[in-house]
Amino acid sequence: MVSRYICEIHDEIDEATKKLRIDLIPGLCEEARVAGKRMEAKLQDYADMKYNIRKYKELKTAVRQLKSTKEFIEANLDLEEIDDTEDDSWPNEL
């Protein structure tokens, strides 16, 4: 199916009305409705994409700042190594 602009469909509706081709109007109206819904969906996708890009940049900046802070802390503090093995002081059964 060839994509058409809503204006082209509207022009065909006007022409069908002038020529009294009433049988074409419901199909053309449905085609215009579908084209409008596709346009709205594309606009929403574009808005979502812009939002996601903005959030990505914000998160990337936050990660960069956290890495910088971590490097600063590691360079200026003598931290003991944390042992990730299980602690026997906690009960094993719940």
C-alpha positions in Angstrom: 0.0 0.0 0.0 1.4 3.4 -1.0 1.6 5.9 1.8 -0.3 9.1 1.1 -0.6 12.4 2.9 -3.9 13.2 4.7 -4.2 16.3 2.5 -4.3 14.1 -0.6 -7.0 11.9 1.0 -8.9 15.0 2.0 -8.7 16.3 -1.6 -10.1 13.0 -2.9 -13.0 13.3 -0.3 -13.7 16.8 -1.6 -13.7 15.6 -5.2 -15.9 12.6 -4.4 -18.3 14.9 -2.7 -18.4 17.3 -5.7 -19.0 14.4 -8.1 -21.6 12.9 -5.7 -19.5 9.7 -5.4 -20.9 9.0 -1.9 -19.8 5.3 -2.1 -16.1 6.3 -1.9 -16.4 8.6 1.1 -16.5 6.0 3.9 -13.3 4.3 2.6 -11.5 7.5 2.2 -12.5 8.6 5.7 -11.2 5.4 7.1 -7.9 5.8 5.1 -7.6 9.4 6.5 -8.3 8.1 10.1 -5.6 5.4 9.7 -3.1 7.9 8.3 -3.8 10.3 11.2 -3.3 7.5 13.8 0.0 6.6 12.1 1.1 10.2 12.2 0.2 10.5 15.9 2.0 7.3 16.7 5.1 8.5 14.9 5.0 11.8 16.8 4.7 10.0 20.1 7.6 7.7 19.1 9.7 10.8 18.3 8.8 12.4 21.7 9.7 9.2 23.5 13.0 9.0 21.6 13.9 12.6 22.6 13.0 11.8 26.2 15.1 8.6 26.2 18.1 10.4 24.7 17.9 13.2 27.4 17.6 10.6 30.2 20.5 8.6 28.7 22.7 11.8 28.8 21.7 12.5 32.4 22.5 9.0 33.5 25.8 9.0 31.6 26.8 12.2 33.4 25.7 10.7 36.7 27.8 7.5 36.1 30.8 9.6 35.1 30.4 11.6 38.4 30.1 8.5 40.5 33.2 7.0 38.9 35.1 10.2 39.5 33.9 10.2 43.2 34.9 6.5 43.6 38.3 7.1 42.2 38.8 10.1 44.5 37.7 8.0 47.5 39.9 5.1 46.6 42.9 7.4 46.0 42.5 9.3 49.3 41.4 6.6 51.8 43.0 3.4 52.8 40.0 1.1 52.7 40.1 -2.5 53.9 39.2 -5.2 51.5 35.6 -6.4 52.1 35.2 -10.2 52.5 32.2 -11.4 50.5 32.1 -14.9 52.0 29.2 -16.0 54.1 29.0 -14.7 57.7 28.6 -17.6 60.1 27.2 -15.4 62.9 23.8 -15.1 61.1 21.3 -18.0 61.4 21.1 -20.2 58.3 17.6 -21.3 58.8 14.5 -19.0 58.6 
